[in-house]
Amino acid sequence: MIDRLIELSLRNRFLVVALWIGIAGWGLWAMLRAPIDAIPDLSDNQVIVFTDWSGRSPQEVEDQITYPLTVNLQGLPGVKVVRSSSAFGFSMIFVIFEDNVDLYFARTRVLERLNLVSKQLPPGVVPTLGPDATGVGHVFWYTVEGGGLSLRDLRSLQDWYVRYQLNSVPGVAEVASVGGTVQQYQIDIDPNRLRSYALPLGTVVRAVMASNSNVGGNVVSQNGSWSIVRGLGLITNLDDIRNIVIASHNGTPVFVKDLGTVQIGDAFRTAALVKNSSEAVGGVIVARTGENTKDVIDRVKEKIRQIEPGLPSGVHIVSFYDRSELIEATVGTLRHALIEEIILVTLAHIIFLMHFRSILIVTLPLPLAVLCSFLLMHYAHVTSNVMSLAGIAIAIGVLVDAGIVVTENAFRHLEGVDTRDRGKVLETVLRATKLVGRPTFFSMAIIVLAFVPVFALTGQEGKLFHPLAFAKTFAMASATAIALTLTPILCTLLLRGKFHSEDQNPVMRFLQRFYRPALSWALDHRRITLGLAFAFFAGAVVLASGIGSEFMPPLNEGDIMFMPIADASIALAQNTQYAKRQDEILSRFPEVAYVAAKVARAETSTDPAGLNMTETIVHLKPRDQWRPGMTIPKLKSEMDRAVSARATLAAT
């Protein structure tokens, strides 16, 4: 079968070359469309059910909302486990499905069950589904700042303009606001005035609610046209609230302004955002599941550039967490590694064969194998990330093996053959390729089969290492197909001119001068040789047992994350003060560009943080601006000591 494939390829060289050119273009298309992210998505296949019940204690939320929802959602098809948490004013339920269940099928099943369960919940409580995002969907954080505006005005700008604009960007599942204060119309009722008019508070509430609405009548037909009749009652300013009639007392109407004061105030806050020791207003961009993270971030940036001219004078949108920087750094590192490996392979070929045209035979299939790997990854729904690209990088050294074996064997058989006789060259290459075709195929197959245990991994381990195994397997399979079909054709086209034997290569003569005596000594002293090999193996086992282990590879994305957790009963104002002090301390380090801290949870159903949790992002300057000898571990240690010392002094 393999010999037949080789012969068929050499007899139809034009068709095979055209086929591989088409595959290369197809692979380039797939590579440009491949979803790019920094790390594989290790989150569960989950649907989040978020329920808001303002002002209620965690125990009330647990008893009346979380428990009935959790019990009723457990029987859905494909559900693996249901996890829930209750906090002050809200409930979050994570319905985790099996990995093979389609996300939107799962969301539909959950929504159907919620329609039935909602009748068991307290009046006015409506559970909602979280966005169709993953646990690593927070890809872009920004602040709205400048213009001399107050936190309340900036928050209104974020809620009613910026958020709606960014939510329309394709690939964005949700835009959540965080920080600042929400504007609220407040009516402060004087109990003594209520008593003097003999009015209950409920009457005031009902009157205000009834007065904030428009009503429709019908139409009036006049002069051949219709005029719509409607009553306008929507509240537009404070005076509209003050002049709402509550009741009549001795024939005199009683207005809201007669019972208390009306003012604009701030709503109850459950979160804050601190940037460089000052409070700020910002937002969180949550990407949709399966989207190309890099493209989503680029579209968000482009949308920000479009809407900034419409902002008030001096107001700007500034990012303080951008995952595209990590993605570009990760892809750039692996891109350089691939280029360096290709250069090293080329240099090794030059040194040992000393034939320029044969170098092209080995190096040209390398990018072709990579493109084929991206093509197969595209249809296998494998994203481009640090693991999948690492699989291609690992395979580079093996990808050339098959091509080198075929090329070198053809090279040796063509010694002494007149390369101007193209028919003779074709027959010689065919014979030489058949000699090594079968061993080459099975050697590559054995390497591919070595990754079968990786495909057997499940859970987070499988999600982390499957992209690496798929990418390496696809690259190996592509390289094998290229070596058996395209490489022999390139040999017939490029192997010509003068060939040098091994004895004419000074590098080979130099290496053989050391290799032959070493081989003879090893064969004459077999016990010593085996003993040395066993000693090296035992030493490697001892050293390997002391190597540290980590589930995730270390990624230097230019940010350091601090997550201090305070006492559960801490107030938001107190926790915000702690965050300001922490940001002030961390900002003093010369390596730090800026510090931003999110206190408690953003207004998104994907953020389960409580009032006592703080997420601080320390963005670092470029390495050339650091102190001499400073490293990431050393910088983290200094920051920990500085923050801990200040916290101890504050507690004392």
Secondary structure, DSSP 8 states (H G I E B T S, - for coil): -HHHHHHHHHHTHHHHHHHHHHHHHHHHHHHHHS-B-SS---S-EEEEEEEE-TT--HHHHIIIIIHHHHHHHTTSTTEEEEEEEEETTEEEEEEEE-TTS-HHHHHHHHHHHHHHHGGGS-TT---EE--S--TT-EEEEEEEEETT--HHHHHHHIIIIIHHHHHTSTTEEEEEEEES--EEEEEEE-HHHHHHHT--HHHHHHHHHHHS--EEEEEEEETTEEEEEEE-----SHHHHHT-EEEEETTEEEEGGGTEEEEEEE---SEEEEETTEEEEEEEEEE-TTS-HHHHHHHHHHHHHHHGGGS-TTEEEEEEEEHHHHHHHHHHHHHHHHHHHHHHHHHHHHHHH--HHHHHHHHTHHHHHHHHHHHHHHHTT--BSHHHHHHHHHHHHHHHHHHHHHHHHHHHHTTTS-TT-HHHHHHHHHHHHHHHHHHHHHHHHHHHHTTHHHHT--HHHHHHHHHHHHHHHHHHHHHHHHHHHHHHHHHHHH--S----GGG-HHHHHHHHHHHHHHHHHHH-HHHHHHHHHHHHHHHHHHHHTS---SS-----SEEEE--B--TT--HHHHHHHHHHHHHHHHTSTTEEEEEEEEE--SSTT----TTBEEEEEEE--GGGS-TT--HHHHHHHHHHHHHHHHHHHH-
